[in-house]
């Protein structure tokens, strides 16, 4: 008896897309035949068993492990003012599949386990559209996804942008996948000052090599506030100062040879003179993207009151009569709907495409750098219309959101 795995899911697979395995067996013509998949997740000794019959014509069968794997994902929210490289253990799943089969007469079906195996496979907390018509970036849709785009030399970070605007007080994170295919042992920073001079800095990636599951899914803290608190192996602090115009971040070898894409950060020094808010959200790759809304914001409060009526006749010793100090119409519950309307400020078309991912995200938050926390919010705006300079000229977006928590007031 023999089972052949004709098709295997990518590794890392996109955990919220189909994770397909196609099987063949020399026993597929046997009575009551079924293929068996025993799925072991995160090195647990327990397994989840799936069974599928053979195709009535070809005898093949296909298993989609998406429904099993995605239940093991959670989110890894980043922490303001952190430094260096950290892991995101909830954003990756390791799994093994041991293939088997069962067949025989109805009176005695026999199970044959572990006839073949697919071992040390990984999936990340990502979900891409099946196919995109207008997007020519082939690695941004599931149909043309290639895991080499996010793990080989010159790999891409798990972000939808490659150029961001920040202020000197901002945090930022870049998430990435590493499996030692590319040398990511160091993080490089090239800083350009207002004279055009470029200075290179470097710090060590404490999560390299990636010899455990958690170390395969990592995060670089690379905002100005983060970098200026990082211990360096090349250069001296401060990395970012009053003369800095922009800087780029990349993974590299000890000699600064680049092994990833470069992400550029442009410092908007004049933005400290206006109100702005920072939004961070879980993108389609399972990483967090962050942007500043430089156009300001407006806070609104909507109050809903529930009342009941009681008598304002009361007893005073032995007398019963009207009291002007007693409340007749009484508010027994006040509900407060607090919302914020944010304005992005003028945007480029690339930034507009980047923003679209916020509207589809399941986890959107606002950055609170005073308390050093990332506060969850819920979007109230449900429509996104893509804008272009050719059609719309200068453009910005506005969107409305509410905190995920409720406001409390006293009750009668």
N, C-alpha and C positions, 0 to 999 in steps of 0.2 A: 504494500500500500504506500502511496506517495502523494503528497500535496505540493503543488507548485504555486508560489506567489508570483503571479504574472505582472502585477502592478502594486506598488507601495506608495503610501503617502509621503510627501516631502518631509524632510527633517532639517530645520524646524517647520512643522506644518502650521497653518493658520487655524487656530483652534475653533473659530466660529465660522469657518467654511467647511466644505466637505473634506473629510479625511478618508480617502478611498483606498481600499485594498481589493484586488481582483484575484480569485483563486481558481485553480483547476485541481482535479483529483483523478487518479486512475480508477477509483471505485465509484465514480459518479453515477454509474448505471445500476448500482445495487439498490434493492428495495428499501424504501423509507430513508433514503440517503439525505443527510444534512451536513453542511459545513459547520464547524465550531470555532469560535474565537474566544479565547480566555484572555482578558485584558487586565494586566497588572499595572497599577498607577502609583507613581512616586515610591517605588521599591517596597510596596506593601506585599505581604505574603498572601493576602486575600485577592480574589479576582472577580471580575464581572464576566459572566458567560453570555455570549450571543450565539444564536443559531439561525442559519438560513438554508433553505432548500436550494438545490441546483436548478439552474435555468432549464425549462422543459425541453429546449432544443439544443443549446450548446453544452449544457451541463456545467457551465461556469457559475460563479456567484461573486457578488461584490458586497463588501462590508463598509459602512460609513461610521467611523468612530467618533464623529463630532459630538453626538448626543451623550456619549460617555465622558469624553475628555473635558468638555466645557463646564461640567459641574464642579471641576476641581480648581477653576480659576477664581481669583479674587483680584482686587486692585491694590497697588502699592503707591499710596499717596506720598508725594515728596514733602520734605520739611524745610522751610525757609532757614537760611543762614548755615546750612550744612556745607561740608566741603569734601573734596576728593571724589572717589568712586565707591558707590554702594551697590548692593544687590537688590533685586526685585523678585523674591522667591515666590510670590503669589501670582506672578505674571507668566510663569512657565510651568509646564507639566512634563515629567518624564514617564514614559510608559513602555511596556513590553507586551507583545502579543504572541501567544502560543497557539498554533493552529492545530485543529483536530477534525475529526469527522465521526459520524455515527451512521449505522445502517444495520439492516437485518430484517427478518420477518417481524410482523407486528407482535408476535408472542415473545420475541427476544431481541430487541434492538440493542446493539452493543456500541459503547462509546470508546473511541480511540483518541487519547489525548496527546498533545505535544509531539505531533508528527513533523512539524516545522515551526520556525519561530522568526519573529521580527523584533530585534532587541535594541535597547538603548536608543529609543526614538524620543523626539521632543516636539512639543507644540507650544506656541506662544499665544498670548491673549490678544489675537488680532482678527480682523474681519474686513475683507476687501469686497467691493462689488464684483459680481460674477464677470462683468465685462463693461468697459466704458467706451462710448462711441466717440466723444469729443476729446478725450484725454489721450495724448500720444505718448505719455510716459508709461511704457509697457509694464513696469514693475508695480504699478498702482492698481492693477486689477487681478482678480484671482485666476482668470483664465491663462494669463501670461506670467503668473508669479514664478519666480525662480529663487530658491533659497540662497543661491550664491550672491544675490544682490545685497543680502544683509549679513553675510558672514565671511566672504572671501576678501582678498586684498581690494582696496578701494571700495569697501562696503558702505552702504548707506545707513545713517542713523534712523531710528524708528520715529521719524518726524515727517511732517508734510511741508516743511519749509527748509530753506538753506540760507536765509538772510533775515535777521530780526533786528528790530529797533528797541534799545533799552536805555535806561538812565543809569547813572553810576551807583544807584542804591538798590538796583534790582537783583533778584535771584533768577536763575534759569537752570533747567535740566535738559540733558540730552540722553535719551534711553538708547541702548543698543544690545545686540546679541553677539556673544563671542563664544567660539568653540575651538580656539587655538588654530583655526585655519589661517587667520590673519594674526600677525604679531601686534597685540594691543597692550603691550606691557607698560606703555607710557602714554600720557596725554600731553600733546603739544599745543602751545598758544603762541601765535604770532601777533604782536601788538604794533599798530601803526600810530605814530603821534602826529601832531599838527604840522610838522615839518616834512612828513612823508617818510621818516626813518622807521625801520622795522626792527623790533627786538624780539627774539625767541625765548620762550620759557618752557619749562617742562616739569611735570610731576608724575609720580609713580602710580600705576594702577594696581592697587592692593588686591584686586580680585582676579588677577592674572597669575598663573594660567587657570583656565576654567575647568578644574578637575572635579567639580560637584555641580549638581543641577542648578543651585542658586547662583553660582558664579557665571553661568551661561547667559544670564539676563541681568544686565547692569545699567547703572545710571551715573552720568557725570554731572556734578554740580559746577556749572560754568558761567553763572552770572557774575557781574563785577563784584558784588558783595561776597559771593562764594570764593572767587579766585583770590581775592585779597586776604583770605584767611587760610589758604592752602600751603602746605609744606612743599617746597620746590626742590627739584634735583638739578635744574639748570635755571640760573637767574636769581634775582633777589626781590623781595617785596618792597613796595607795592607793585603788583602787575599793572593795575589800572590806576591812573592818576589824572590830574586835571588837564594834562596835555594829550590824553588818549583820544583818538578819533574813532578807531574801530579795532577789532581783533578777530582772529579766526581760531577755531578749535578743531582738533583732529586727534585720532589715535596714531601712535607712532612707535618706532623702535627706539633703542637707546640713543642712536645717532640722529634722531629727529626725522628719519625716513618715514614718510606718511603711509599709513595702511588703511585709511578710511577717507570718506568725503570730507571736505572742509565746510564748516558752517561759520558764517560771518555774522558778527554782531556790531551794529552801528550805534554809537552813543549819541543820544539826543540830549545834550547838556541843557538846552533851554527849556526842556519839559518840566523842570522842577518849579517853574513859575506858574503852572496851571494845575488844576485838579485833574487827576486821572486815576483810573482803577485798573487793576491787573486781573485778567481772567486766565485760568488754566483749565485744561480739559483733557480727558482721555481721548486720544485720536484713534484712527482706524487700525494703526499698527500696535496698539496696546501701550504706547508711550504717552507722556504728557507734553502737550504743547502749550505755550504761554504767550500772551500778547497784551500790549497796553492800549487802553482806550483813552486816547489823548483829547478826545472831543468833549470831555466832561461827562457829567451825569446829573440826573434829576431824581430826587426821592419823593415818593408819593405815599400817602396813608389813606386808606379807605376804611371807615369804621362802620360796623354793622351792630346795631343795638337791639336787644330783645327786652321787652318790658312786661311787667304784670302790674295789675292795679290792686292796691290794698286800701283798707279804710284808714283815714287819718283822724278818726274819732278814737280817743284813748281814755283810759281811766286815770284820774288824778285823785288819789285817796278815795273818797266815797262818791266822787262826781265823775260822770261820763260825758265827754263833749268833744267838740272840734279842737284840734291842735294845729296851728299854722306851721309848727316846726316838724311835723310828721310828713313823711313822703307818701303820696298817694300813687302816682305813676312811678314805678321803681324799675330801674335797669338791673336785671338779674344776670345778664351776660353781655359782655362787649367783645366782639371779634374784630381784630385789626388785620387788614390785608395790606402789608407793607411791600412796596415794590420799588425797583430802581430802573430807570431808563438810561442806558449807557449809549454814548456816541463814540464811534471808533476814531473819528478824525479822518483826514484824507488818506486814501489807501491806494496802493498799486494793484494791478490785476492779479499778480501772484499772491499778494496778501489777501485779496478777496477770495481766491480759491482756497487758501489756507483757512480762512474764517468759516467757510462752509462746513468744515468738519466739526466745528463747535456745535452746530445745530443738530447734527446727527449723534452727538456724543451722549453716552449714558451717565457720565460723571463730569459735571461742570462745576467749577469752584472759583471763589474769589480769594486772592492772596492777601492775607492780613500780616504784614511784616512787623507790626507793633507787637502782636501777641505771638508771632512766629508760628502761625497755623494757616491751614488752607481750608476755608469755610465752604461747605457745600451749598449750592444754589439750584433753583429750578427755573428753567427758561419758560417765559410766558409767550414769547414770540415763536410762532410756528411756521412762518413762511420765510424762505430765503430766495431772493431773486438775484442771479448773478449779474454784475454790472461790468461794463467795459469802458475804457476811455473813449473809444471810437463812438460808442452810442450815447454814453452818459457824461462825457467830459470828466471834470473833477467829481469824485463821488466819495461818500462815506456811508456807513450803515448805522442804524440804530436798532437796539433790541432791548427787551424788557425782561427782568428776572425778579424772583422773590427769594428770600432765604428759605432754606428747607425746614427751619424750625418755626414754631409758632410763637406769637407774642402773648404774654400773659398779663392780665389785669385782675384787680380785686373783684370778687363776686359777692352778691348778697347771700 
